[in-house]
Amino acid sequence: MKLANRIAYALTGHRKYMEEFSDNELYEALNRELYRWIFRGSPHTISDNIENYITQAYTYNSLVYSIINYMATTASSVGWKLEERKGDKVNEIYDHEFLDLWKMPNKDQTCSEFIEAQLIYKYATGNSYIYAPRLGGGLNNGKLVKMEVMPSHQTTPIFGDYMEPVRGYVLMGNDFDREIAVEDVMHIKYLNPDVQNQSPAIGMSPLKALLTVITQNNDAWRSLASAFQNGGPAGFFSREGSNLEGEFTKEQGEKLIERLRRENTGPSRTNTLAAVGGNVKYTQVGLSPVDLNILESIRVSFVQVCNAFKFPASLLNFDAALTYNNFTEAQKILWTTALKQDLEIIGQKVSALYLPAYGENLTLCPDYSSIEVLQSNKREMVEWLNMAWWIKANRKQELMGEDVDPELDKYFIPAGLMEKNFDEEEDPSYESVEETLRRLEGRMNGNGEGEVPPQFQNQEGNQEEDDV
């Protein structure tokens, strides 16, 4: 800080002038604030037990499993394409050594299985770690050996210093911890805004915001299962009074309870009636799941979890009156609000970190042409572009995601479309109504006077008759 600024700060307690920092100084100052509680070589801090997101949510809670599994398996069905940009032109590459590896990232997984596993970990824990060792030296320097998904609940970034917040990663096993170099790991994560309690180098799981909801959902299902398993009588008949003198003893009560447990407990005896001696009266001893609002609490938590994952609840039969069109629209919403973004991030990360070793200007992109629910938009666009004669044909190709043909840099105007609101002085190609009628009459009479005006001719002078 400059001397004048230091004096002003000492007198007023406010920094009136911004200090001048280099980019590296700003980067270091920011990281000092973000990572001030972490020491060199120590794991980055996690506010809660991230393993619970796997053991108590994904592998334990049927709702969380259904949503995450649906999203991951649906997204993994997408195809991929490798593109190369040369100037303004983008070409798709069909035969390339990187595509061979991408089709089978490791000896145990296909590309679809690899993407599915990566997204399951990301949705459950907020992080996905890809072990991607590379070759060193020679012509193949930097090229990938393989790509494997690491269990994110057993992987933690290791702090280096303020200029290198992540120096590597540690994979924690049952009886070993293995440190992996930072350049051998691709880390994809969600944003973590809670930098006071957890390192920003570790992504925040969507399940963190749902801890109370998932706990409630787990308890509700346990209560429902317990009520079904234990069953028992809904109530029992007894006498209003007793002819016997003395109070009801503890031993008598225990014998009664044992009898009820023996004769009236179990799924087959749920809501049956139990009888004891005495004048007849009925006493209710239990409440149904509906009375306890268990089913309603499950329904509420269902919607909350779906909202957190941007998942349309109707895809899991939330709406019994769901139609095919509504189902298709819900799938389209899932793709456009969640899945496409997650897949684009994978493509961008791979393109930035690994493709430069295979050549310049290479990009890995998801190919949505095989996703049926997304093709309806293309049909609508084709119909619209077919009527949009004011857009050049090569621009239409670009809008449809096709390779652009420079020969189609022209307009295709439907026959019979006439210009209006012109006069002869403003436009030399102007043709009055009388001239048009005279020309058409000459064509009908066969006297050769039916030439086409210039505004309805293309560059070669031929009349355009069809839309494109």
C-alpha positions, 0 to 999 in steps of 0.5 A: 500500500502506498504511504499516502493510502496507509496514512489515510487508512490509519486516520479514517479506517477506510481505503479511499483508493484502490491498491494497484496489483498485478494479476498474480498479486490479485490471484494470490490475495484472493486465494489467501482469503479463500484458503486462509484456514488450510495449511500446505499439504493438508486436505481441503476442508469438507463441512460434512461427511460427504460419504453420507451422500452416497451411503445415506442418500444415493444407495439408501433413499429410493427417491434420490437414487431414482432421480440421479440414476434417471438423469445419468442414464438418460444423459449417457445415451448421447453421442459425441463428435470431434470437430476441427475448426479451420478459419470460419469452417468447422468440419467433423472428424470421423476417424481419429485416435482420440475418438478410439480412446473416447469410445472405450476410455478404459478396459472396463467401461464404454463411453456411455458407462463412463459418462453415467458413472461420472454424472452419478458422482457429480449429482450425488457429491457435487464432484467428479474426479477423472484419473487421466494419466498421459504419455510423456516425451516423444511424438505422443507427449501429452496424449492420454493413456486412459480415463477412469472415474474415481470415487468422489467420496473417497477423493480429496484435493490437496492444498499447495500454496496460494498461487497453486491452491490444488497441488494434487489429489489423494485417493483414500482407501481402506488401508492406503492413501495414494496421492495423484499429481494434479495434471493427471486428474480432471475435476468437474464440480458444482460451485460452492459458495460456502467458503467459510465452512468448506474449501471452494476447491470442493464442489457443493452437492445438491443433497447438502441443501436437502439434508433435512428433506432426505432425513424426513423422507428416510424417516417417513419410509421407515415409519411406513415399513414399521407400521406395515411389519408390526401391524397389530390391532387397530383397537380392541373391545373390552367391558366398560367396568369390572366385577372384580375387586382390586386394580388391574395388576402389572402382571395382568397387563404384561400378560395382556400385552404378550397375548396381543403381540402373539395373536394380533401382530404382523402384516396379515393382522393389520387393522384387525380387532382384538377382544378382551373380557368385559362389557363391550366397548371399542378403544382405538390403539393406533393411527393409520399412515394417512392419519399420521400424514406419512404419505403426505410428507413423502409426497412433499419431500418428493417435490422438494428433491425434484426441484433441487435437481431441476428434474420434472416430477412427472417423469417419475409418475408423480402425475397419474394423469400424465399424457404422452405429450406431457411426458415428451415435454417433461423430457425436453425440459430435463434435457434443456435445463440440466443434462445439456449443460452437464454434457457441454461442461464435460466436452469443454473440459476435455477439449481444453485439457487434453485435445491440444496434444492431438492437434490444434482447434479440436473440440469434443461436442455432444451430438444431440441428433439421436435424442428424439425429444430434441428433434421436434425443435428442428422440425419446427425450425425447418418449417419456419426457415422454409417460409423465411425467404429473407434469410440466405440459404447458407445462413439456414444451413448454419442455423440447422447446424449443417456445413455451410456451402459458400455456393448458397450465399443467395436468397431464394424468393418464392414465385409470385412474391411482388415488391410493393410501396415503390415508385419508378424513381425509387426503384428502376425495377418497379413495374406498375399494375398496368405493365404487369397486366400487359406483360401477362396478357402478352404471355398468354397470347404467345407474342413473346412480351412476357419477360420476367422483371429483374426483382424475380430473377436470381444471379443467373437470371432464372426465375426462382419457383420453389422455397428452400 
